[in-house]
Amino acid sequence: MAKATVEERLAEYDRRHRELAAQIAEIGIVAAGSVTRRYTRCTSAGCRCNADPPIPHGPYWQWTAKVNGKTVTKRLTDRGAHLYQEWIGNDRRIRALLDQIRKVDAKAAELLLKEALSG
């Protein structure tokens, strides 16, 4: 099998770049942060959450993220928690695809620079 030419390799890198970019374009809403399930205790002395053994209140869903350099926490419904988990998953997927694009583009850039220096 013959070795691919520079043009063929560049065309393959371009094809792969466009394929990954198309996958990013298909991803829906994205959100940063995390979703956690919390249980709480109140200050009422006779409440079940202060019994022995304690039975805390909850579960409650929370979304937490950095927004403009500050930590923001928001209580969510079950549906809201599900949506945020999906959106956070979308964010992770985009980051992974972007990392792949960077790797492909680094190979293309290396090849282009090699060609520019030798030609």
TITI-23208 format. One record per residue (C-alpha): residue in three letters; x, y, z. Coordinates in steps of 0.001 Angstrom, whole numbers, always signed. Each point is the difference from the previous one (the first is absolute). Last residue first. Example, Ala and Ser with C-alpha at 12.3 -4.5 7.8 and 13.67 -1.06 7.14 Angstrom:
<rest: Ser	px: +13670	py: -1060	pz: +7140> $
<rest: Ala	px: -1370	py: -3440	pz: +660> $
This chain:
<rest: Gly	px: +9353	py: +24342	pz: +501> $
<rest: Ser	px: +1516	py: -1805	pz: +2968> $
<rest: Leu	px: -1123	py: +2469	pz: +2657> $
<rest: Ala	px: -3511	py: +413	pz: -1417> $
<rest: Glu	px: -435	py: -3772	pz: -407> $
<rest: Lys	px: +1046	py: -685	pz: +3590> $
<rest: Leu	px: -2314	py: +2780	pz: +1151> $
<rest: Leu	px: -2915	py: -1497	pz: -1924> $
<rest: Leu	px: +677	py: -3494	pz: +1398> $
<rest: Glu	px: +236	py: +1262	pz: +3568> $
<rest: Ala	px: -3167	py: +2052	pz: -471> $
<rest: Ala	px: -1890	py: -3036	pz: -1332> $
<rest: Lys	px: +1139	py: -2135	pz: +2936> $
<rest: Ala	px: -942	py: +2770	pz: +2460> $
<rest: Asp	px: -3372	py: +321	pz: -1757> $
<rest: Val	px: -793	py: -3663	pz: +616> $
<rest: Lys	px: +976	py: +278	pz: +3674> $
<rest: Arg	px: -1933	py: +3255	pz: +470> $
<rest: Ile	px: -3062	py: -1524	pz: -1661> $
<rest: Gln	px: +167	py: -2960	pz: +2412> $
<rest: Asp	px: +119	py: +2384	pz: +2980> $
<rest: Leu	px: -2986	py: +1854	pz: -1469> $
<rest: Leu	px: -1893	py: -3289	pz: -183> $
<rest: Ala	px: +757	py: -745	pz: +3666> $
<rest: Arg	px: -1016	py: +3515	pz: +1073> $
<rest: Ile	px: -3218	py: -240	pz: -2018> $
<rest: Arg	px: -843	py: -3340	pz: +1647> $
<rest: Arg	px: +657	py: +1388	pz: +3469> $
<rest: Asp	px: -2323	py: +2947	pz: -695> $
<rest: Asn	px: -2684	py: -2358	pz: -1310> $
<rest: Gly	px: +270	py: -2038	pz: +3215> $
<rest: Ile	px: -496	py: +3233	pz: +1959> $
<rest: Trp	px: -3116	py: +646	pz: -2082> $
<rest: Glu	px: -1362	py: -3509	pz: +659> $
<rest: Gln	px: +680	py: +263	pz: +3747> $
<rest: Tyr	px: -1639	py: +3443	pz: -29> $
<rest: Leu	px: -3114	py: -1446	pz: -1632> $
<rest: His	px: -280	py: -2882	pz: +2485> $
<rest: Ala	px: +444	py: +2375	pz: +2937> $
<rest: Gly	px: -2694	py: +2297	pz: -1404> $
<rest: Arg	px: -2391	py: -2943	pz: -326> $
<rest: Asp	px: +632	py: -1082	pz: +3607> $
<rest: Thr	px: -501	py: +3617	pz: +1104> $
<rest: Leu	px: +3047	py: +2148	pz: +551> $
<rest: Arg	px: +1607	py: +2087	pz: +2741> $
<rest: Lys	px: +2566	py: +2477	pz: -1326> $
<rest: Thr	px: +3566	py: +556	pz: +1104> $
<rest: Val	px: +2300	py: +2678	pz: -1392> $
<rest: Thr	px: +3732	py: +145	pz: +698> $
<rest: Lys	px: +1478	py: +3299	pz: -1102> $
<rest: Gly	px: +2567	py: +690	pz: -2715> $
<rest: Asn	px: -2529	py: +1323	pz: -2507> $
<rest: Val	px: -2135	py: -3112	pz: +521> $
<rest: Lys	px: +1729	py: -3001	pz: +1589> $
<rest: Ala	px: -2382	py: -2932	pz: +227> $
<rest: Thr	px: -2314	py: -1880	pz: +2362> $
<rest: Trp	px: -3274	py: -1733	pz: -865> $
<rest: Gln	px: -1917	py: -1435	pz: +2936> $
<rest: Trp	px: -2527	py: -2816	pz: +372> $
<rest: Tyr	px: -1746	py: -521	pz: +3324> $
<rest: Pro	px: -395	py: -3390	pz: +1682> $
<rest: Gly	px: -1204	py: +1006	pz: +2381> $
<rest: His	px: -248	py: +649	pz: +3703> $
<rest: Pro	px: +2294	py: -1972	pz: +2293> $
<rest: Ile	px: -1033	py: -3053	pz: +2026> $
<rest: Pro	px: +2275	py: +52	pz: +3034> $
<rest: Pro	px: +601	py: -3161	pz: +2058> $
<rest: Asp	px: -602	py: +1292	pz: +2607> $
<rest: Ala	px: -2231	py: +2958	pz: -853> $
<rest: Asn	px: +1228	py: +3359	pz: -1319> $
<rest: Cys	px: -1377	py: -444	pz: -3528> $
<rest: Arg	px: -3222	py: -1351	pz: +1493> $
<rest: Cys	px: -735	py: +3429	pz: +1429> $
<rest: Gly	px: -353	py: +621	pz: +3743> $
<rest: Ala	px: +2873	py: +2499	pz: +266> $
<rest: Ser	px: -949	py: +1964	pz: -3112> $
<rest: Thr	px: +3247	py: +1360	pz: -1494> $
<rest: Cys	px: -249	py: -1780	pz: -3339> $
<rest: Arg	px: +2024	py: -2815	pz: -1500> $
<rest: Thr	px: +671	py: -470	pz: -3683> $
<rest: Tyr	px: +333	py: -2693	pz: -2670> $
<rest: Arg	px: +1596	py: +792	pz: -3342> $
<rest: Arg	px: +43	py: -1469	pz: -3496> $
<rest: Thr	px: +2660	py: +1554	pz: -2182> $
<rest: Val	px: +139	py: +1578	pz: -3443> $
<rest: Ser	px: +3260	py: +1427	pz: -1274> $
<rest: Gly	px: +1245	py: +3027	pz: -1842> $
<rest: Ala	px: +88	py: +1127	pz: -3602> $
<rest: Ala	px: -2988	py: +42	pz: -2292> $
<rest: Val	px: -564	py: -923	pz: -3627> $
<rest: Ile	px: -3144	py: +62	pz: -2124> $
<rest: Gly	px: -29	py: -2193	pz: -3079> $
<rest: Ile	px: +2759	py: -1912	pz: -1729> $
<rest: Glu	px: -351	py: -359	pz: -3779> $
<rest: Ala	px: +2495	py: +2788	pz: -777> $
<rest: Ile	px: +2656	py: -1802	pz: +2046> $
<rest: Gln	px: -412	py: -3086	pz: -2187> $
<rest: Ala	px: +404	py: +2164	pz: -3105> $
<rest: Ala	px: +3240	py: +1406	pz: +1435> $
<rest: Leu	px: +1302	py: -3568	pz: +449> $
<rest: Glu	px: -759	py: -870	pz: -3636> $
<rest: Arg	px: +1465	py: +3290	pz: -1215> $
<rest: His	px: +3286	py: -642	pz: +1839> $
<rest: Arg	px: +100	py: -3599	pz: -1294> $
<rest: Arg	px: -457	py: +1146	pz: -3600> $
<rest: Asp	px: +2652	py: +2716	pz: +433> $
<rest: Tyr	px: +2463	py: -2517	pz: +1492> $
<rest: Glu	px: -720	py: -2374	pz: -2919> $
<rest: Ala	px: +517	py: +2796	pz: -2545> $
<rest: Leu	px: +3276	py: +902	pz: +1703> $
<rest: Arg	px: +1128	py: -3615	pz: -221> $
<rest: Glu	px: -960	py: -200	pz: -3667> $
<rest: Glu	px: +1783	py: +3290	pz: -778> $
<rest: Val	px: +3139	py: -1134	pz: +1814> $
<rest: Thr	px: -23	py: -3227	pz: -1994> $
<rest: Ala	px: -1098	py: -3280	pz: +1511> $
<rest: Lys	px: +2585	py: -2796	pz: +26> $
<rest: Ala	px: -687	py: -2676	pz: -2590> $
<rest: Met	px: -1461	py: -3359	pz: +1024> $
